[in-house]
Amino acid sequence: MRIASVLFALMLSGLFGGVQATEVDIESLPGYIDLEDIVIPEAAESVADISLGPELLRMAFGMQGKTDEDGEQKLLAIRVKSFESAALDIETLEPIIARIEAKLKDENWEQIVRVKEGDERTTVSVKYDEKYVLGLFVMAIEPGHEVAFVNVVGRFNLSDLDGFDIDLDDAAIDSLREKFGDQDDED
């Protein structure tokens, strides 16, 4: 599971965490995308369904905390849902893709990368305000092989993504840098 391995490495890169305990309703945040109704097919040969909320991120990475100027945790949730199956076809996946793409459009996410080769698709979308990235969403679909959905939720700068061990192509990284610049923590 190449995509899932890369995504799991992303979570273990030591980037995330904070030290301040905060009650947060993740589902109400603008960077949240609901992945619960994505049904993993019975035919899936391997599955990664990972959900890390603020508490787990804080426990796992508290010593390397990334906090904003108010001491609040910058990264609040990471959700990865991926699976491999030789039986995956685009017709089965199309309703899932359509629902997520409609939600992203309705909620004014900006798609910064869209790659389509035949039935293979990769998109990277961001939700942001004037100063921060509020959500990052990656959808990678390779029918007949692997599907992955990743949602990173919080309130972070591009510089907070340094150390991401994620296999985004140069166009995706360039698009992020063009949109948000090389911000640092001077806010």
Secondary structure, 3 states (H helix, E strand, C coil): CHHHHHHHHHHCCCCCCCCCCCCCCHHHCCCCCCCCCCCCCCCCCEEEEEEECHHHHHHHHHHHCCECCCCCECEEEEEEEEEECCCCCHHHHHHHHHHHHHHHHHCCCEEEEEEEECCEEEEEEEEECCCCEEEEEEEEEECCCEEEEEEEEEEECHHHHCCCCCCCCHHHHHHHHHHHCCCCCCC
